């Protein structure tokens, strides 16, 4: 995708992903992995994606795992992977329905054009329609730009994971 001018708002259509979107989704998954592998090469591998084509096809068929894509000029330029969750059984947690964002990416050539904000607004509407109590996600502490972006959307810390490397 050609580079979009920073802070230039463009016409974006957000919709559910389809099989035809898989090649671009795989490209975007590679961009996310690159950020993670650069930030924590001790944890993340280079040159692999979180999901492969077959796994993406299976996810697209699963109503509890919606994938949303943003399109600009007919080209996919971002995605959100969601997972509908609700604790069941004898959990100490209240049985609230959550939309967990498993992955969120805007093409590196399109960042700063409010595409991520439009994706999140669409996801919020979907979560409300599904009677979710909240939307959650995890973000790596090295990814400061993502943390700032999520805070700009009104997201607040819910909990923190800590580590001690041996």
DSSP file (Angstrom, degrees, kcal/mol; ACC not computed):
  #  RESIDUE AA STRUCTURE BP1 BP2  ACC     N-H-->O    O-->H-N    N-H-->O    O-->H-N    TCO  KAPPA ALPHA  PHI   PSI    X-CA   Y-CA   Z-CA
    1    1 A X              0   0    0      0, 0.0     3,-0.1     0, 0.0     2,-0.1   0.000 360.0 360.0 360.0 139.6    0.0    0.0    0.0
    2    2 A X        -     0   0    0      1,-0.1     2,-0.1   108,-0.0   107,-0.0  -0.368 360.0 -89.8 -70.7 152.3    1.3    3.5   -0.8
    3    3 A X        -     0   0    0      1,-0.1     2,-0.4    -2,-0.1   107,-0.2  -0.370  38.6-144.3 -64.6 133.6    2.3    5.7    2.1
    4    4 A X        -     0   0    0    105,-3.4     3,-0.1    -2,-0.1    -1,-0.1  -0.844  27.8-101.6-101.1 137.9   -0.6    7.9    3.4
    5    5 A X    >   -     0   0    0     -2,-0.4     3,-1.7     1,-0.1    -1,-0.0  -0.315  45.4-100.8 -59.4 133.5    0.2   11.4    4.6
    6    6 A X  T 3  S+     0   0    0      1,-0.3   107,-0.2   107,-0.0   106,-0.2  -0.261 103.1   8.0 -58.3 139.7    0.4   11.6    8.4
    7    7 A X  T 3  S+     0   0    0    105,-1.6     2,-0.7     1,-0.2    -1,-0.3   0.599  93.4 132.4  61.8  14.8   -2.7   13.1   10.1
    8    8 A X    <   -     0   0    0     -3,-1.7     2,-0.3    -4,-0.0    -1,-0.2  -0.867  53.0-140.8 -95.5 115.8   -4.5   13.0    6.8
    9    9 A X        -     0   0    0     -2,-0.7     2,-0.3    -3,-0.1   105,-0.1  -0.595  24.3-171.5 -77.6 133.3   -8.0   11.5    7.4
   10   10 A X        -     0   0    0    103,-0.8     2,-0.5    -2,-0.3    -6,-0.0  -0.788  33.9 -87.8-122.4 165.0   -9.0    9.2    4.5
   11   11 A X        -     0   0    0     -2,-0.3    62,-0.5     2,-0.0     2,-0.4  -0.631  52.2-177.7 -74.6 119.5  -12.2    7.4    3.6
   12   12 A X        -     0   0    0     -2,-0.5     2,-0.5    60,-0.1    60,-0.2  -0.970  18.8-158.6-126.6 135.6  -12.1    4.1    5.3
   13   13 A X  E     -A   71   0A   0     58,-2.4    58,-2.8    -2,-0.4     2,-0.4  -0.960  10.3-160.8-110.7 126.6  -14.6    1.2    5.2
   14   14 A X  E     +A   70   0A   0     -2,-0.5     2,-0.3    56,-0.2    56,-0.2  -0.910  25.6 145.2-108.7 136.8  -14.5   -1.3    8.1
   15   15 A X  E     -A   69   0A   0     54,-2.4    54,-3.1    -2,-0.4     2,-0.2  -0.928  52.9 -69.9-155.1 173.5  -16.1   -4.7    7.6
   16   16 A X  E     -A   68   0A   0     -2,-0.3    52,-0.3    52,-0.2    50,-0.0  -0.514  59.4-106.6 -70.4 143.0  -15.8   -8.4    8.5
   17   17 A X        -     0   0    0     50,-3.1     2,-0.3    -2,-0.2    50,-0.2  -0.332  34.8-161.0 -69.8 154.0  -12.8  -10.1    6.9
   18   18 A X    >   -     0   0    0     -2,-0.0     3,-2.1     1,-0.0     4,-0.4  -0.845  36.2 -97.8-129.7 166.6  -13.3  -12.5    4.1
   19   19 A X  G >  S+     0   0    0      1,-0.3     3,-1.7    -2,-0.3     4,-0.3   0.843 120.2  63.9 -54.3 -36.3  -11.1  -15.2    2.6
   20   20 A X  G 3  S+     0   0    0      1,-0.3     3,-0.3     2,-0.1    -1,-0.3   0.694  96.6  59.6 -63.9 -17.3   -9.9  -12.9   -0.2
   21   21 A X  G <> S+     0   0    0     -3,-2.1     4,-2.5     1,-0.2     3,-0.5   0.572  76.8  95.5 -85.4 -10.6   -8.3  -10.7    2.5
   22   22 A X  H <> S+     0   0    0     -3,-1.7     4,-2.8    -4,-0.4     5,-0.2   0.866  77.9  54.7 -56.0 -45.0   -6.0  -13.4    3.8
   23   23 A X  H  > S+     0   0    0     -3,-0.3     4,-1.7    -4,-0.3    -1,-0.2   0.921 113.8  41.8 -57.1 -42.3   -2.9  -12.4    1.8
   24   24 A X  H  > S+     0   0    0     -3,-0.5     4,-2.5    -4,-0.3    -1,-0.2   0.883 112.4  54.4 -71.7 -37.3   -3.0   -8.9    3.1
   25   25 A X  H  X S+     0   0    0     -4,-2.5     4,-2.8     1,-0.2    -2,-0.2   0.918 107.6  51.0 -60.6 -42.2   -3.8  -10.1    6.6
   26   26 A X  H  X S+     0   0    0     -4,-2.8     4,-1.7    -5,-0.2    -1,-0.2   0.895 109.2  51.2 -61.7 -39.8   -0.7  -12.3    6.5
   27   27 A X  H  X S+     0   0    0     -4,-1.7     4,-1.6    -5,-0.2    -2,-0.2   0.925 111.9  46.3 -61.6 -45.0    1.4   -9.3    5.3
   28   28 A X  H  X S+     0   0    0     -4,-2.5     4,-2.2     1,-0.2    -2,-0.2   0.876 107.6  56.3 -67.6 -37.6    0.1   -7.2    8.3
   29   29 A X  H  X S+     0   0    0     -4,-2.8     4,-2.4     1,-0.2    -1,-0.2   0.870 105.7  53.3 -59.6 -35.8    0.7  -10.1   10.7
   30   30 A X  H  X S+     0   0    0     -4,-1.7     4,-2.3     2,-0.2    -1,-0.2   0.887 106.0  52.5 -66.0 -38.9    4.3  -10.0    9.5
   31   31 A X  H  X S+     0   0    0     -4,-1.6     4,-1.7     2,-0.2    -2,-0.2   0.913 110.4  47.8 -62.7 -42.1    4.5   -6.3   10.3
   32   32 A X  H  X S+     0   0    0     -4,-2.2     4,-2.3     1,-0.2    -2,-0.2   0.929 110.9  50.8 -63.8 -45.2    3.3   -6.9   13.8
   33   33 A X  H  X S+     0   0    0     -4,-2.4     4,-3.6     1,-0.2     5,-0.3   0.896 105.9  56.1 -60.9 -39.3    5.7   -9.8   14.3
   34   34 A X  H  X S+     0   0    0     -4,-2.3     4,-2.3     1,-0.2    -1,-0.2   0.915 107.7  48.6 -59.1 -43.6    8.6   -7.5   13.1
   35   35 A X  H  X S+     0   0    0     -4,-1.7     4,-1.9     2,-0.2    -1,-0.2   0.930 116.0  43.8 -60.3 -45.8    7.7   -5.0   15.8
   36   36 A X  H  X S+     0   0    0     -4,-2.3     4,-3.0     2,-0.2     8,-0.3   0.909 113.4  49.4 -69.0 -42.2    7.6   -7.7   18.5
   37   37 A X  H  < S+     0   0    0     -4,-3.6    -1,-0.2     1,-0.2    -2,-0.2   0.869 113.0  48.0 -66.5 -35.3   10.7   -9.5   17.3
   38   38 A X  H  < S+     0   0    0     -4,-2.3     3,-0.4    -5,-0.3    -1,-0.2   0.876 116.6  43.8 -69.4 -36.5   12.6   -6.2   17.3
   39   39 A X  H  < S+     0   0    0     -4,-1.9    -2,-0.2     1,-0.2    -1,-0.2   0.852 134.1  13.8 -77.4 -36.1   11.3   -5.3   20.7
   40   40 A X    >X  +     0   0    0     -4,-3.0     4,-2.7    -5,-0.1     3,-2.0  -0.550  63.0 164.1-141.4  72.0   11.8   -8.7   22.4
   41   41 A X  T 34 S+     0   0    0     -3,-0.4    -1,-0.1     1,-0.3     5,-0.1   0.694  77.1  67.5 -65.0 -15.5   14.1  -10.9   20.2
   42   42 A X  T 34 S+     0   0    0      1,-0.1    -1,-0.3    -3,-0.1    -5,-0.1   0.704 116.2  24.0 -72.9 -18.8   14.5  -13.1   23.3
   43   43 A X  T <4 S+     0   0    0     -3,-2.0     2,-0.3    -7,-0.2    -2,-0.2   0.775 114.5  62.8-111.2 -45.6   10.8  -14.1   23.0
   44   44 A X     <  -     0   0    0     -4,-2.7     2,-0.2    -8,-0.3    -1,-0.1  -0.670  68.2-137.8 -97.2 141.1    9.7  -13.6   19.4
   45   45 A X        -     0   0    0     -2,-0.3     3,-0.3    -3,-0.1     2,-0.2  -0.594  20.1-126.1 -86.1 151.5   10.9  -15.4   16.3
   46   46 A X  S    S+     0   0    0     -2,-0.2     3,-0.1     1,-0.2    -1,-0.0  -0.584  82.5  24.7 -89.4 159.7   11.6  -13.5   13.1
   47   47 A X  S    S+     0   0    0     -2,-0.2     2,-0.3     1,-0.2    -1,-0.2   0.825  98.3  94.1  58.9  41.5   10.1  -14.5    9.7
   48   48 A X        -     0   0    0     -3,-0.3     2,-0.3   -18,-0.1    -1,-0.2  -0.960  62.8-133.5-148.5 160.7    7.0  -16.3   10.9
   49   49 A X        -     0   0    0     -2,-0.3   -19,-0.1     1,-0.1   -23,-0.1  -0.862  22.2-118.8-119.3 158.5    3.4  -15.2   11.5
   50   50 A X  S    S+     0   0    0     -2,-0.3     2,-0.3   -21,-0.2    -1,-0.1   0.852 101.6  21.2 -59.8 -37.7    1.0  -15.8   14.4
   51   51 A X  S    S-     0   0    0    -25,-0.1     2,-0.2    -3,-0.0    -1,-0.1  -0.948  74.0-143.1-130.8 151.2   -1.4  -17.6   12.1
   52   52 A X     >  -     0   0    0     -2,-0.3     4,-2.5    -4,-0.0     5,-0.2  -0.524  40.4 -90.2-103.8 179.6   -1.0  -19.3    8.7
   53   53 A X  H  > S+     0   0    0      1,-0.2     4,-2.2     2,-0.2     5,-0.1   0.895 125.7  48.9 -58.8 -44.2   -3.4  -19.3    5.8
   54   54 A X  H  > S+     0   0    0      1,-0.2     4,-1.9     2,-0.2    -1,-0.2   0.913 111.7  49.0 -63.6 -43.5   -5.2  -22.5    6.9
   55   55 A X  H  > S+     0   0    0      1,-0.2     4,-2.5     2,-0.2    -1,-0.2   0.892 109.8  52.3 -63.9 -39.2   -5.6  -21.2   10.5
   56   56 A X  H  X S+     0   0    0     -4,-2.5     4,-2.5     2,-0.2    -1,-0.2   0.908 106.8  52.8 -63.5 -41.2   -7.0  -17.9    9.2
   57   57 A X  H  X S+     0   0    0     -4,-2.2     4,-0.8     1,-0.2    -1,-0.2   0.914 111.0  47.7 -58.6 -42.7   -9.6  -19.8    7.1
   58   58 A X  H >< S+     0   0    0     -4,-1.9     3,-0.7     1,-0.2     4,-0.5   0.906 110.7  50.5 -66.1 -41.7  -10.6  -21.7   10.2
   59   59 A X  H >< S+     0   0    0     -4,-2.5     3,-1.5     1,-0.2     6,-0.3   0.896 103.8  59.1 -63.3 -40.0  -10.8  -18.5   12.3
   60   60 A X  H 3< S+     0   0    0     -4,-2.5    -1,-0.2     1,-0.3    -2,-0.2   0.766 105.6  50.3 -60.9 -24.5  -13.0  -16.8    9.6
   61   61 A X  T << S+     0   0    0     -4,-0.8     2,-0.7    -3,-0.7    -1,-0.3   0.562  91.8  90.8 -87.7  -9.9  -15.5  -19.6   10.1
   62   62 A X    X   -     0   0    0     -3,-1.5     3,-1.9    -4,-0.5    -1,-0.0  -0.791  59.9-161.5 -96.2 111.4  -15.6  -19.2   13.9
   63   63 A X  T 3  S+     0   0    0     -2,-0.7     3,-0.4     1,-0.3    -1,-0.1   0.706  91.2  59.2 -64.8 -19.9  -18.3  -16.8   15.0
   64   64 A X  T 3  S+     0   0    0      1,-0.2    20,-2.9    19,-0.1    -1,-0.3   0.483 104.6  53.1 -86.8  -1.6  -16.6  -16.4   18.4
   65   65 A X  S <  S-     0   0    0     -3,-1.9    -3,-0.2    -6,-0.3    -1,-0.2  -0.525  76.7-177.2-131.0  66.4  -13.4  -15.1   16.7
   66   66 A X        -     0   0    0     -3,-0.4    16,-3.3    -2,-0.1     2,-0.5  -0.337  11.6-156.8 -67.8 144.6  -14.4  -12.2   14.4
   67   67 A X  E     - B   0  81A   0     14,-0.2   -50,-3.1   -50,-0.2     2,-0.4  -0.992   8.6-164.7-119.1 128.8  -11.8  -10.5   12.3
   68   68 A X  E     -AB  16  80A   0     12,-2.8    12,-2.1    -2,-0.5     2,-0.4  -0.890   3.1-163.5-111.4 142.8  -12.5   -7.0   11.1
   69   69 A X  E     -AB  15  79A   0    -54,-3.1   -54,-2.4    -2,-0.4     2,-0.4  -0.949  11.6-142.9-126.0 149.8  -10.6   -5.2    8.3
   70   70 A X  E     -AB  14  78A   0      8,-2.2     7,-3.1    -2,-0.4     8,-0.9  -0.914  18.5-161.4-106.4 136.6  -10.3   -1.6    7.3
   71   71 A X  E     -AB  13  76A   0    -58,-2.8   -58,-2.4    -2,-0.4     2,-0.4  -0.952  11.5-177.8-119.7 138.3  -10.1   -0.8    3.6
   72   72 A X  E >  S- B   0  75A   0      3,-2.5     3,-1.8    -2,-0.4   -60,-0.1  -0.997  80.1  -6.2-131.4 130.4   -8.9    2.4    2.0
   73   73 A X  T 3  S-     0   0    0    -62,-0.5    -1,-0.1    -2,-0.4     3,-0.1   0.862 131.2 -57.4  52.5  38.5   -9.1    2.8   -1.8
   74   74 A X  T 3  S+     0   0    0      1,-0.2     2,-0.4   -61,-0.0    -1,-0.3   0.547 116.2 111.2  75.5   7.1  -10.3   -0.9   -2.0
   75   75 A X  E <  S-B   72   0A   0     -3,-1.8    -3,-2.5   -51,-0.0     2,-0.2  -0.946  73.8-115.2-119.7 134.3   -7.2   -2.2   -0.2
   76   76 A X  E     +B   71   0A   0     -2,-0.4    -5,-0.3    -5,-0.2     3,-0.1  -0.471  38.7 166.8 -64.9 128.9   -7.0   -3.7    3.3
   77   77 A X  E     +     0   0A   0     -7,-3.1    30,-2.9     1,-0.3     2,-0.3   0.287  58.5   7.5-129.5   6.7   -4.9   -1.4    5.4
   78   78 A X  E     -BC  70 106A   0     -8,-0.9    -8,-2.2    28,-0.3    -1,-0.3  -0.960  56.3-163.0-176.2 163.5   -5.6   -2.7    8.9
   79   79 A X  E     -BC  69 105A   0     26,-2.7    26,-2.4    -2,-0.3     2,-0.3  -0.980  10.8-153.7-151.3 162.5   -7.3   -5.4   11.0
   80   80 A X  E     -BC  68 104A   0    -12,-2.1   -12,-2.8    -2,-0.3     2,-0.5  -0.975  12.1-154.8-136.1 127.4   -8.5   -6.4   14.4
   81   81 A X  E     -BC  67 103A   0     22,-3.0    21,-2.1    -2,-0.3    22,-1.2  -0.906  20.8-169.4 -97.6 125.3   -8.7  -10.0   15.6
   82   82 A X  E     - C   0 101A   0    -16,-3.3     2,-0.4    -2,-0.5    19,-0.2  -0.809  16.6-164.0-114.9 157.7  -11.4  -10.5   18.3
   83   83 A X  E     - C   0 100A   0     17,-1.9    17,-3.0    -2,-0.3     2,-0.5  -0.957  17.6-140.1-138.1 120.1  -12.3  -13.3   20.6
   84   84 A X  E     - C   0  99A   0    -20,-2.9     2,-0.3    -2,-0.4    15,-0.2  -0.692  31.7-178.3 -79.5 125.5  -15.6  -13.4   22.5
   85   85 A X  E     + C   0  98A   0     13,-3.1    13,-3.1    -2,-0.5     2,-0.3  -0.930  20.5 170.1-129.3 149.2  -15.0  -14.6   26.0
   86   86 A X  E     - C   0  97A   0     -2,-0.3    11,-0.2    11,-0.2     9,-0.1  -0.825  32.8-126.1-156.2 116.8  -17.1  -15.4   29.1
   87   87 A X        -     0   0    0      9,-0.6     2,-0.3     7,-0.3    -2,-0.0  -0.395  35.7-176.4 -64.7 138.9  -15.8  -17.2   32.2
   88   88 A X        +     0   0    0     -2,-0.1     3,-0.2     7,-0.0     2,-0.2  -0.808  36.9  28.4-129.8 171.2  -18.0  -20.1   33.1
   89   89 A X  S    S-     0   0    0     -2,-0.3     2,-0.1     1,-0.2     6,-0.0  -0.506 118.1 -19.7  81.7-147.2  -18.2  -22.7   35.9
   90   90 A X  S    S+     0   0    0     -2,-0.2    -1,-0.2     2,-0.0    -3,-0.0  -0.098  87.9 151.0 -91.5  35.6  -16.9  -22.1   39.4
   91   91 A X        -     0   0    0     -3,-0.2     4,-0.1    -2,-0.1    -2,-0.1  -0.299  53.1-133.9 -66.1 150.1  -14.8  -19.2   38.4
   92   92 A X  S    S+     0   0    0      2,-0.1     2,-0.3     0, 0.0    -1,-0.1   0.545  85.0  90.4 -77.9  -7.4  -14.1  -16.4   40.9
   93   93 A X  S    S-     0   0    0     -5,-0.1    -2,-0.1     1,-0.1     2,-0.1  -0.660  88.0-109.8 -90.9 143.8  -14.9  -14.0   38.1
   94   94 A X        -     0   0    0     -2,-0.3     2,-2.5     1,-0.1    -7,-0.3  -0.418  39.3-105.2 -64.2 147.2  -18.3  -12.7   37.4
   95   95 A X        +     0   0    0     -9,-0.1     2,-0.3    -4,-0.1    -1,-0.1  -0.377  62.7 156.0 -78.3  67.0  -19.7  -14.1   34.1
   96   96 A X        -     0   0    0     -2,-2.5    -9,-0.6    36,-0.0     2,-0.5  -0.698  43.5-122.5 -92.5 146.2  -19.2  -11.0   32.0
   97   97 A X  E     -C   86   0A   0     34,-0.4    36,-3.6    -2,-0.3    37,-1.0  -0.761  33.4-172.6 -89.3 129.6  -18.9  -11.2   28.3
   98   98 A X  E     -Cd  85 134A   0    -13,-3.1   -13,-3.1    -2,-0.5     2,-0.8  -0.938  24.9-144.0-123.6 141.8  -15.7   -9.7   27.0
   99   99 A X  E     -Cd  84 135A   0     35,-2.3    37,-1.9    -2,-0.4     2,-0.5  -0.928  25.2-160.4-101.0 109.1  -14.4   -9.0   23.5
  100  100 A X  E     -Cd  83 136A   0    -17,-3.0   -17,-1.9    -2,-0.8     2,-0.9  -0.783  12.2-138.4 -90.2 126.9  -10.7   -9.7   23.7
  101  101 A X  E     -Cd  82 137A   0     35,-3.6    37,-0.6    -2,-0.5   -19,-0.2  -0.782  21.6-178.8 -86.8 108.7   -8.6   -8.1   21.0
  102  102 A X  E     +     0   0A   0    -21,-2.1     2,-0.3    -2,-0.9    -1,-0.2   0.778  68.9   1.0 -78.8 -30.1   -6.1  -10.8   20.1
  103  103 A X  E     -C   81   0A   0    -22,-1.2   -22,-3.0    -3,-0.1     2,-0.4  -0.969  59.7-173.8-161.1 144.6   -4.3   -8.7   17.5
  104  104 A X  E     +C   80   0A   0     -2,-0.3     2,-0.3   -24,-0.2   -24,-0.2  -0.981  15.2 164.2-145.8 125.9   -4.6   -5.1   16.1
  105  105 A X  E     -C   79   0A   0    -26,-2.4   -26,-2.7    -2,-0.4     2,-0.4  -0.994  22.4-168.0-149.2 139.9   -2.6   -3.7   13.2
  106  106 A X  E     -C   78   0A   0     -2,-0.3   -28,-0.3   -28,-0.3     5,-0.2  -0.994  48.0 -96.2-118.9 134.0   -2.7   -0.8   10.8
  107  107 A X    >>  -     0   0    0    -30,-2.9     3,-2.6    -2,-0.4     4,-0.6  -0.157  30.8-123.3 -48.1 135.4   -0.4   -1.0    7.8
  108  108 A X  T 34 S+     0   0    0      1,-0.3     3,-0.4     2,-0.2    -1,-0.2   0.754 112.3  56.5 -57.4 -24.6    2.9    0.9    8.6
  109  109 A X  T 34 S+     0   0    0      1,-0.2  -105,-3.4  -106,-0.1    -1,-0.3   0.530 110.2  44.8 -81.7  -6.2    2.3    3.0    5.5
  110  110 A X  T X4 S+     0   0    0     -3,-2.6     3,-1.2  -107,-0.2     5,-0.4   0.366  78.5 126.2-119.9   2.3   -1.1    4.1    6.8
  111  111 A X  T 3<  +     0   0    0     -4,-0.6  -104,-0.1    -3,-0.4  -107,-0.1  -0.348  67.7  34.2 -67.8 144.6   -0.5    5.0   10.4
  112  112 A X  T 3  S+     0   0    0   -106,-0.2  -105,-1.6  -105,-0.1    -1,-0.2   0.467  88.7  99.7  92.3   3.2   -1.6    8.4   11.6
  113  113 A X  S <  S-     0   0    0     -3,-1.2  -103,-0.8  -106,-0.2    -2,-0.1   0.144  99.3-106.6-107.7  18.1   -4.6    8.6    9.3
  114  114 A X  S  > S+     0   0    0   -105,-0.1     4,-1.9     1,-0.1     5,-0.1   0.635  82.9 128.0  69.6  16.0   -7.2    7.6   12.0
  115  115 A X  H  > S+     0   0    0     -5,-0.4     4,-2.5     2,-0.2     5,-0.2   0.920  72.2  50.3 -68.0 -43.7   -7.6    4.1   10.5
  116  116 A X  H  > S+     0   0    0      1,-0.2     4,-2.5     2,-0.2    -1,-0.2   0.885 109.4  51.7 -60.8 -39.5   -7.0    2.5   13.9
  117  117 A X  H  > S+     0   0    0      2,-0.2     4,-2.4     1,-0.2    -1,-0.2   0.910 110.2  48.5 -63.9 -42.6   -9.5    4.7   15.5
  118  118 A X  H  X S+     0   0    0     -4,-1.9     4,-1.9     2,-0.2    -2,-0.2   0.892 111.1  50.8 -66.2 -39.2  -12.1    3.8   12.9
  119  119 A X  H  X S+     0   0    0     -4,-2.5     4,-2.5     2,-0.2    -2,-0.2   0.940 111.2  48.3 -60.4 -46.9  -11.4    0.1   13.4
  120  120 A X  H  X S+     0   0    0     -4,-2.5     4,-2.8     1,-0.2    -2,-0.2   0.891 108.5  53.4 -64.2 -39.7  -11.8    0.5   17.2
  121  121 A X  H  X S+     0   0    0     -4,-2.4     4,-2.1     2,-0.2    -1,-0.2   0.905 110.5  47.9 -60.6 -40.9  -15.1    2.4   16.8
  122  122 A X  H  X S+     0   0    0     -4,-1.9     4,-2.3     2,-0.2    -2,-0.2   0.919 111.7  49.6 -64.4 -44.3  -16.4   -0.4   14.7
  123  123 A X  H  X S+     0   0    0     -4,-2.5     4,-2.8     1,-0.2    -2,-0.2   0.896 108.8  53.0 -62.7 -41.4  -15.2   -3.0   17.2
  124  124 A X  H  X S+     0   0    0     -4,-2.8     4,-2.5     2,-0.2    -1,-0.2   0.926 109.3  48.4 -59.8 -44.9  -16.9   -1.1   20.0
  125  125 A X  H  X S+     0   0    0     -4,-2.1     4,-2.3     1,-0.2    -2,-0.2   0.909 112.3  49.3 -62.2 -41.8  -20.2   -1.1   18.2
  126  126 A X  H  X S+     0   0    0     -4,-2.3     4,-1.8     2,-0.2    -2,-0.2   0.931 110.9  49.6 -61.5 -46.6  -19.8   -4.8   17.5
  127  127 A X  H  <>S+     0   0    0     -4,-2.8     5,-2.9     1,-0.2    -2,-0.2   0.890 111.2  49.1 -62.7 -40.2  -19.1   -5.5   21.2
  128  128 A X  H ><5S+     0   0    0     -4,-2.5     3,-1.7     1,-0.2    -1,-0.2   0.919 109.2  52.6 -63.6 -43.0  -22.1   -3.4   22.3
  129  129 A X  H 3<5S+     0   0    0     -4,-2.3    -1,-0.2     1,-0.3    -2,-0.2   0.834 109.3  49.7 -60.9 -33.3  -24.3   -5.3   19.8
  130  130 A X  T 3<5S-     0   0    0     -4,-1.8    -1,-0.3    -5,-0.1    -2,-0.2   0.312 117.5-115.5 -88.4   7.6  -23.0   -8.6   21.3
  131  131 A X  T < 5 +     0   0    0     -3,-1.7   -34,-0.4     1,-0.2    -3,-0.2   0.853  53.7 170.0  60.6  38.5  -23.8   -7.3   24.9
  132  132 A X      < -     0   0    0     -5,-2.9   -34,-0.2     1,-0.1    -1,-0.2  -0.522  34.0-148.3 -77.0 147.8  -20.2   -7.3   26.0
  133  133 A X  S    S-     0   0    0    -36,-3.6     2,-0.3     1,-0.2   -35,-0.2   0.827  74.3 -10.9 -80.6 -36.7  -19.3   -5.7   29.2
  134  134 A X  E     -d   98   0A   0    -37,-1.0   -35,-2.3    -7,-0.1     2,-0.4  -0.944  56.3-121.7-155.0 172.5  -15.8   -4.6   28.1
  135  135 A X  E     -d   99   0A   0     -2,-0.3     2,-0.3   -37,-0.2   -35,-0.2  -0.993  34.6-178.2-121.4 130.7  -13.1   -4.8   25.5
  136  136 A X  E     +d  100   0A   0    -37,-1.9   -35,-3.6    -2,-0.4     2,-0.3  -0.868   9.1 165.6-127.5 161.6   -9.7   -6.0   26.6
  137  137 A X  E     -d  101   0A   0     -2,-0.3     2,-0.4   -37,-0.2   -35,-0.1  -0.967  29.3-121.6-161.5 165.8   -6.2   -6.5   25.0
  138  138 A X        -     0   0    0    -37,-0.6     2,-0.4    -2,-0.3    -2,-0.0  -0.901  23.7-171.6-110.6 145.2   -2.6   -7.1   26.0
  139  139 A X        -     0   0    0     -2,-0.4     2,-0.2     8,-0.0    -2,-0.0  -0.998  25.7-118.4-137.9 135.6    0.2   -4.7   24.9
  140  140 A X    >   -     0   0    0     -2,-0.4     3,-1.7     1,-0.1     7,-0.2  -0.492  21.8-128.1 -73.0 139.7    3.9   -5.3   25.3
  141  141 A X  T 3  S+     0   0    0      1,-0.3    -1,-0.1    -2,-0.2     6,-0.1   0.740 106.7  60.1 -64.0 -24.4    5.6   -2.7   27.4
  142  142 A X  T 3  S+     0   0    0      1,-0.2     2,-1.7     2,-0.1    -1,-0.3   0.693  86.1  82.0 -74.3 -17.0    8.3   -2.0   24.8
  143  143 A X    <>  +     0   0    0     -3,-1.7     4,-2.2     1,-0.2     3,-0.3  -0.508  53.5 162.0 -90.9  70.2    5.6   -1.0   22.3
  144  144 A X  H  >  +     0   0    0     -2,-1.7     4,-2.5     1,-0.2    -1,-0.2   0.835  70.0  55.6 -62.0 -35.8    5.1    2.6   23.5
  145  145 A X  H  > S+     0   0    0     -3,-0.2     4,-2.1     1,-0.2    -1,-0.2   0.900 109.1  47.6 -66.9 -37.5    3.4    3.8   20.4
  146  146 A X  H  > S+     0   0    0     -3,-0.3     4,-2.8     2,-0.2     5,-0.2   0.915 110.7  51.9 -66.8 -41.8    0.7    1.1   20.7
  147  147 A X  H  X S+     0   0    0     -4,-2.2     4,-2.2     1,-0.2    -2,-0.2   0.926 111.2  47.0 -60.7 -43.7    0.3    2.0   24.4
  148  148 A X  H  X S+     0   0    0     -4,-2.5     4,-2.2     2,-0.2    -1,-0.2   0.905 111.6  51.8 -63.6 -40.5   -0.2    5.6   23.6
  149  149 A X  H  X S+     0   0    0     -4,-2.1     4,-1.0     2,-0.2    -2,-0.2   0.945 110.4  47.1 -61.3 -48.8   -2.6    4.8   20.8
  150  150 A X  H  <>S+     0   0    0     -4,-2.8     5,-2.1     1,-0.2     3,-0.5   0.884 111.5  51.4 -63.1 -38.1   -4.8    2.5   23.1
  151  151 A X  H ><5S+     0   0    0     -4,-2.2     3,-1.6     1,-0.2    -1,-0.2   0.879 104.5  57.5 -64.0 -37.3   -4.8    5.2   25.8
  152  152 A X  H 3<5S+     0   0    0     -4,-2.2    -1,-0.2     1,-0.3    -2,-0.2   0.757 102.1  56.3 -65.3 -22.8   -5.9    7.8   23.2
  153  153 A X  T 3<5S-     0   0    0     -4,-1.0    -1,-0.3    -3,-0.5    -2,-0.2   0.527 126.3-102.7 -83.2  -6.4   -8.9    5.5   22.6
  154  154 A X  T < 5S+     0   0    0     -3,-1.6    -3,-0.2     1,-0.3     2,-0.2   0.504  70.9 149.4  97.2   5.7   -9.9    5.7   26.2
  155  155 A X      < -     0   0    0     -5,-2.1    -1,-0.3   -19,-0.0     2,-0.3  -0.500  27.7-161.3 -74.4 143.9   -8.5    2.3   27.2
  156  156 A X        -     0   0    0     -2,-0.2     2,-0.1     1,-0.0    -1,-0.0  -0.884  29.5 -89.9-122.5 152.7   -7.2    2.0   30.8
  157  157 A X        +     0   0    0     -2,-0.3     3,-0.1     1,-0.2    -1,-0.0  -0.400  36.7 178.9 -60.4 136.0   -4.9   -0.5   32.5
  158  158 A X        -     0   0    0      1,-0.5     2,-0.3    -2,-0.1    -1,-0.2   0.743  66.4 -23.5-103.8 -40.3   -6.8   -3.4   33.9
  159  159 A X        -     0   0    0      2,-0.0    -1,-0.5     0, 0.0     2,-0.4  -0.957  60.9-126.8-161.0 169.2   -3.9   -5.4   35.2
  160  160 A X        -     0   0    0     -2,-0.3     2,-0.5    -3,-0.1    -3,-0.0  -0.974   7.8-144.6-128.6 143.4   -0.2   -5.8   34.6
  161  161 A X        -     0   0    0     -2,-0.4     2,-0.3     2,-0.0    -2,-0.0  -0.895  21.3-163.7-100.5 135.9    1.9   -8.9   33.9
  162  162 A X        -     0   0    0     -2,-0.5     2,-0.3     2,-0.0    -2,-0.0  -0.831   3.0-163.7-115.9 156.7    5.4   -8.8   35.4
  163  163 A X        -     0   0    0     -2,-0.3     2,-0.4     2,-0.0    -2,-0.0  -0.975  15.9-158.9-139.0 156.3    8.4  -10.9   34.6
  164  164 A X        -     0   0    0     -2,-0.3     2,-0.4     0, 0.0    -2,-0.0  -0.956  21.8-146.3-131.0 111.6   11.8  -11.8   36.2
  165  165 A X              0   0    0     -2,-0.4    -2,-0.0     1,-0.1     0, 0.0  -0.669 360.0 360.0 -84.2 128.2   14.3  -13.0   33.6
  166  166 A X              0   0    0     -2,-0.4    -1,-0.1     0, 0.0     0, 0.0   0.435 360.0 360.0 -87.1 360.0   16.6  -15.7   34.9
